[in-house]
Amino acid sequence: MRAVLEVDLNAIRANWRALSVAPETGAVVKADAYGLGLTPVAQALARGGATSFFVAQVEEGVALRTALGAGPEITVFSGLMQAQDAALFRDYALVPCLNSIEQCVDFATYLGGQPFGLQYDSGMNRLGLEAQDLAHLPDLGTPRLIMSHLSCSDEPSHPQSAAQLAAFVEMAPQGRRSLSATGGTLLGPDYHFDITRPGIGMYGGMPFAAAQPVVTLSLPVIQVRDVQVGESVGYGAHWIAQRPSRIATVSSGYADGLIRALSGGATLWAGDMPCPLAGRVSMDLMGVDVTDLPHVPQMLDILGPHQGIDALADAAGTIGYEILTSLGTRYARHYVG
């Protein structure tokens, strides 16, 4: 029996619609749709009305075009990174988002006349053209999109967002503009411009607190054993029974993306009953304290209605993005909707 990862495509579409507050709303499906499966997720969003998609790498753009066919606009955040990628951008009708003068020069050389976007650095100091670069760009024509990215949009009161907004408006006073991913979308209309780019909020993550849950991850129980007071469970013997206990060993571990940092803090669920992790997460196995259950089911949930990606992330001292994008390939994936 394999662990089962269930992805609710209806919930993804509902979250996308709930975030659709700008004149146009795109969809970020980079990193295999945040680990949930590029083809089924993108096709579901396209059926729901999405026509603009964003990926990180040209290879992701090729896979997305293959999944969606002609029509939708696909923008590649990393831009034209090497000359040999030019054929992929051209043949698969992908839009490179150019991040530097060097990329702009290469684009003019290898892809002149094709659609392109520009990314401006409004203060994050990660990717994008700076204000002093704009006077030195080659003549590329009119960009399909001008975008930037907010660094602190998950903290609504952080002054960095307002500073970046002002810088972006100064650098890009007109054109088809995009500043906001999920967090910026929630900051209000001043941040929306012509198109927003929700990502994590579509997949049920913060800062979109109203998001519908998207994933359920159920782990099969391999064995149940009785453990006496003073006996230990798992590597390092860090968990020691304080009472006569029943321990279920479930089939999943850090090889499946359930990171080792969950050790000592994570909870699994049997219906409405919480069952704490007992001992360290190992490569393929985890121990779970099921002492208080009247009976042990065949599966225990580590993600679901009682514990979303951000709650599980809190147990590991990380963020929901890492939980989603770490999900492994050994799960039996079921798509609903």
Residue pairs with C-beta under 8 A, 6 or more apart in sequence:
1 220
1 251
1 298
2 220
2 251
2 330
2 331
2 332
3 217
3 218
3 219
3 220
3 251
3 252
3 256
3 330
3 331
3 332
4 216
4 217
4 218
4 299
4 331
4 332
4 333
4 334
5 215
5 216
5 217
5 327
5 331
5 332
5 333
5 334
6 215
6 216
6 217
6 218
6 333
6 334
6 335
6 336
7 36
7 37
7 40
7 41
7 214
7 215
7 333
7 334
7 335
7 336
8 212
8 213
8 214
8 215
8 216
8 336
8 337
9 40
9 41
9 44
9 335
9 336
9 337
10 336
10 337
11 204
11 212
11 213
11 214
11 337
12 36
12 41
12 44
12 45
12 202
12 203
12 214
13 44
13 45
13 47
13 48
13 337
14 212
15 198
15 201
15 202
15 203
15 204
15 208
15 211
15 212
15 214
16 25
16 27
16 45
16 48
16 50
16 198
16 202
17 48
17 49
18 208
18 210
18 211
19 25
19 182
19 185
19 196
19 198
19 201
19 202
19 208
21 185
21 189
21 192
21 196
22 180
22 185
22 192
22 193
22 194
22 195
22 196
23 192
23 194
23 195
24 51
24 52
24 194
24 195
24 196
25 50
25 52
25 195
25 196
25 198
26 50
26 52
26 53
26 54
26 75
26 178
26 195
26 196
26 197
26 198
27 42
27 45
27 50
27 52
27 53
27 54
27 197
27 198
27 199
27 202
28 53
28 54
28 55
28 181
28 197
28 198
28 199
28 202
29 38
29 41
29 42
29 45
29 53
29 54
29 55
29 60
29 64
30 54
30 55
30 56
30 57
30 60
30 77
30 199
31 56
31 60
31 325
32 38
32 60
32 325
33 40
33 41
33 42
33 203
34 199
34 200
34 203
34 321
34 324
34 325
35 257
35 324
35 325
35 326
35 327
36 203
36 214
36 215
36 324
36 327
37 333
37 335
38 60
38 63
38 64
38 67
39 63
39 67
40 335
42 53
42 64
42 67
42 68
43 67
43 68
44 335
44 337
45 53
45 202
46 68
46 72
50 72
51 71
51 72
51 73
52 72
52 73
52 75
52 195
53 64
53 68
53 72
53 73
53 74
53 75
54 74
54 75
54 76
54 77
54 197
54 199
55 61
55 64
55 74
55 75
55 76
55 77
56 76
56 77
56 78
57 76
57 78
58 76
58 78
58 81
58 85
58 88
58 89
58 94
58 96
59 88
60 76
61 74
61 76
61 88
61 89
61 92
61 94
62 88
62 92
62 94
64 74
65 74
65 92
65 93
65 94
66 92
68 74
70 93
73 95
73 144
74 92
74 93
74 94
74 95
75 94
75 95
75 96
75 97
75 117
75 144
75 145
76 89
76 94
76 95
76 96
76 97
77 97
77 119
77 127
78 97
78 99
78 127
79 96
79 97
79 98
79 99
79 100
79 103
79 107
79 119
80 86
80 89
80 96
80 98
80 103
80 106
80 107
80 110
80 111
81 103
83 106
83 109
83 110
86 106
86 110
86 111
88 94
89 95
89 96
89 111
89 114
90 111
90 114
95 115
95 116
95 117
95 144
95 145
96 103
96 107
96 111
96 116
96 117
97 116
97 117
97 118
97 119
97 145
97 147
98 104
98 107
98 116
98 117
98 118
98 119
98 129
98 140
99 119
99 127
99 128
99 129
100 129
100 133
101 129
101 133
101 136
101 137
104 118
104 129
104 137
104 138
104 140
105 138
107 114
107 116
107 140
108 138
108 139
108 140
112 140
113 141
115 144
116 140
116 141
116 143
116 144
117 143
117 144
117 145
117 146
117 147
118 129
118 143
118 145
118 146
118 147
119 127
119 128
119 129
119 146
119 147
119 148
119 149
120 128
120 129
120 130
120 131
120 146
120 147
120 148
120 168
120 171
120 172
121 127
121 128
121 129
121 130
121 148
122 128
122 148
122 149
122 150
122 164
122 165
122 167
122 168
122 171
122 179
123 151
123 160
123 163
123 164
123 167
124 148
124 149
124 150
124 151
124 164
126 149
126 151
127 149
128 148
128 149
129 137
131 167
131 170
131 171
134 171
142 175
143 175
143 176
144 176
145 175
145 176
145 177
145 178
145 195
146 172
146 175
146 176
146 177
146 178
147 177
147 178
147 179
147 197
148 164
148 168
148 171
148 172
148 178
148 179
149 179
149 181
150 160
150 161
150 164
150 179
150 180
150 181
150 183
150 184
150 191
151 160
151 164
152 158
152 160
152 161
153 161
153 180
153 181
153 182
153 183
153 184
153 186
153 187
153 191
153 207
154 183
154 206
154 207
156 186
156 187
156 207
161 184
161 187
161 191
164 179
165 179
165 190
165 191
168 177
168 179
176 194
176 195
177 193
177 194
177 195
178 193
178 194
178 195
178 196
178 197
179 191
179 192
179 193
180 187
180 191
180 192
180 193
180 196
180 197
181 196
181 197
181 198
181 199
181 200
182 198
182 199
182 200
182 201
182 202
182 205
182 207
182 208
183 207
184 191
184 192
184 196
185 191
185 192
185 196
185 198
185 201
186 201
186 207
186 208
198 208
200 206
200 208
200 320
200 321
200 324
201 207
201 208
201 211
202 211
202 214
203 211
203 214
203 215
203 309
203 324
204 211
204 212
204 213
204 214
204 215
204 308
204 309
204 320
205 211
205 308
205 309
205 310
205 320
205 321
205 324
206 310
206 320
213 304
213 305
213 308
215 303
215 304
215 309
215 324
216 301
216 303
216 304
216 305
217 301
217 302
217 303
217 304
217 327
217 331
218 299
218 300
218 301
218 302
218 304
219 250
219 251
219 252
219 268
219 286
219 299
219 300
219 301
219 302
220 250
220 251
220 298
220 299
221 248
221 249
221 250
221 251
221 296
221 297
221 298
221 299
221 300
222 249
222 250
222 251
222 285
223 248
223 249
224 246
224 247
224 248
224 249
224 290
224 296
225 246
225 247
225 249
226 244
226 245
226 246
226 247
227 233
227 241
227 244
227 245
227 246
227 247
228 241
228 244
229 241
229 242
229 243
229 244
230 240
230 241
231 240
231 241
232 238
232 239
232 240
232 241
232 279
233 239
233 240
233 241
233 247
233 278
233 279
233 287
234 278
234 279
234 280
234 282
234 287
235 279
235 280
235 282
236 279
236 280
238 263
238 264
238 279
238 280
239 264
239 278
239 279
239 280
239 287
243 291
244 291
245 278
245 289
245 291
246 289
246 290
246 291
246 293
246 296
247 278
247 287
247 288
247 289
247 290
248 275
248 287
248 288
248 290
248 296
248 300
249 285
249 286
249 287
249 288
250 268
250 285
250 286
250 287
250 288
250 300
251 284
251 285
252 258
252 284
252 285
252 286
252 302
252 330
253 281
253 282
253 283
253 284
253 285
253 286
254 260
254 281
254 282
254 283
255 283
255 284
255 328
255 330
256 284
256 327
256 328
256 330
256 331
257 323
257 326
257 327
257 328
258 266
258 281
258 286
258 302
258 326
259 281
259 316
259 318
259 322
259 323
259 326
260 280
260 281
261 316
261 317
261 318
262 277
262 281
262 312
262 315
262 316
263 277
263 279
263 280
263 281
264 277
264 280
265 277
265 315
265 316
266 276
266 277
266 281
266 302
266 312
266 315
266 316
267 274
267 275
267 276
267 277
267 307
267 315
268 274
268 275
268 276
268 277
268 288
268 300
268 301
268 302
269 275
269 300
269 301
269 302
269 304
269 306
269 307
270 290
270 293
270 296
270 297
270 300
270 301
271 297
272 306
273 292
273 293
274 306
275 288
275 289
275 290
275 292
275 293
275 300
276 288
276 289
277 286
277 287
277 288
277 289
278 287
278 288
278 289
279 286
279 287
288 300
290 296
290 300
301 307
302 312
303 309
303 312
303 323
308 320
309 320
309 323
309 324
310 319
310 320
312 320
312 323
313 319
313 320
313 322
313 323
316 322
316 323
